Amino acid sequence: MLGVLLGAIYAIVSVGLTIIFGVMDVVNIAHSAFVALGMYTVWMVAQRGLSPFLGVPVAGVLLFVLGVAIQRSAIAPLVEERQSSRLLVTIAFSIVIVAAIEATFGPTPRNLDLDLGSIELGGVYVIRSQLYALVVAAVTFAAVWVFLHRTHTGRAIRGTADNRTSAAYAGIDVERIDAITFGLGAGLAGLAGALVTFVQPFDPYLGNTYLTIAFVVVVLGGLGSIPGTVVGGLVVGLLHVFGSYFLPGTYYKVLILVVFVALLVFRPTGLFGGSVDE
């Protein structure tokens, strides 16, 4: 169960990263800070005596709003500039947000004091909080798929990702789509960060770990492929858990790297990517 949940969290972070890059051609380094904000949003909700699960949608909405604000104020003016300019902006926001989190909450790792017991499923006992978090992750994937494939805005996002110029000629407001896309990606990062709190202790810098793994997942699944990103996240999550169980120390990271490199050698475009010529 833990491996699937970790994989789902990796996939949610990676889907947000993929959507932003696919539509806006922005490598969003601030994604790690958005994940950290999601973690501490749940922490603040829990500290007020409310259910931590209430913090999950709060984190998603809060980060969506913040993402739209950042895109409108700092990234949109640089849309015609070099990609490196937008990259530097996201790095700056990452540094500032993480520093603000550390100044507010301190560097000490936090942990949710949540014990909902366990439930037996098929002869296996599963921690209830992790099961509920996995359900939230599954609902999130379903909602994102429906949004991108069954709504006008979602189809506009996909059209803009395919060809920005053609989308603009077709009457799509690409500036509005950019803002929604960045907000969606940030919201997914915040929601993933919220789910992390049900899995492990967290600190202001844990988001960097999830961002690094997200880059691996994106390449593993195939650049621009959301189904590939989901599968890649699950693969990495399972490698993490089983590698941690069977290998000493942090050798599970070596296992993930070996699988990653092997896939690049035999299938450079990833699990769901197209041919190299494409």
WOJO-V479219 format. One record per backbone hydrogen bond with DSSP energy under -1.0 kcal/mol. CO is the residue of the C=O (numbers start at 1). NH is the residue of the N-H. If there is no record, write none. Layout:
# WOJO-V479219
((CO	NH) (CO	NH))
This chain:
# WOJO-V479219
((1	5) (2	6) (3	7) (4	8) (5	9) (6	10) (7	11) (8	12) (9	13) (10	14) (11	15) (12	16) (13	17) (14	18) (15	19) (16	20) (17	21) (18	22) (19	23) (20	24) (21	25) (26	28) (27	29) (28	31) (29	32) (30	34) (31	35) (32	36) (33	37) (34	38) (35	39) (36	40) (37	41) (38	42) (39	43) (40	44) (41	45) (42	46) (43	47) (45	50) (46	49) (51	54) (52	55) (54	58) (55	59) (56	60) (57	61) (58	62) (59	63) (60	64) (61	65) (62	66) (63	67) (64	68) (65	69) (66	70) (67	71) (68	72) (69	73) (70	74) (70	75) (71	76) (75	78) (76	79) (78	81) (82	85) (82	86) (83	87) (84	88) (85	89) (86	90) (87	91) (88	92) (89	93) (90	94) (91	95) (92	96) (93	97) (94	98) (95	99) (96	100) (97	101) (98	102) (99	103) (100	104) (101	105) (102	106) (110	202) (112	114) (117	128) (119	126) (121	124) (124	121) (126	119) (127	131) (128	132) (129	133) (130	134) (131	135) (132	136) (133	137) (134	138) (135	139) (136	140) (137	141) (138	142) (139	143) (140	144) (141	145) (142	146) (143	147) (144	148) (145	149) (146	150) (151	155) (152	156) (153	157) (154	158) (155	159) (156	160) (157	161) (158	162) (159	163) (163	167) (164	168) (165	169) (166	170) (167	172) (168	171) (172	174) (173	177) (174	178) (175	179) (176	180) (177	181) (178	182) (179	183) (180	184) (181	185) (182	186) (183	187) (184	188) (185	189) (186	190) (187	191) (188	192) (189	193) (190	194) (191	195) (192	196) (195	198) (196	199) (196	200) (202	110) (203	206) (205	208) (206	210) (207	211) (208	212) (209	213) (210	214) (211	215) (212	216) (213	217) (214	218) (215	219) (216	220) (217	221) (218	222) (220	271) (221	272) (222	225) (225	229) (226	230) (227	231) (228	232) (229	233) (230	234) (231	235) (232	236) (233	237) (234	238) (235	239) (236	240) (237	241) (238	242) (239	243) (240	244) (241	245) (242	246) (243	247) (248	251) (250	253) (251	255) (252	256) (253	257) (254	258) (255	259) (256	260) (257	261) (258	262) (259	263) (260	264) (261	265) (262	266) (263	267) (267	270))
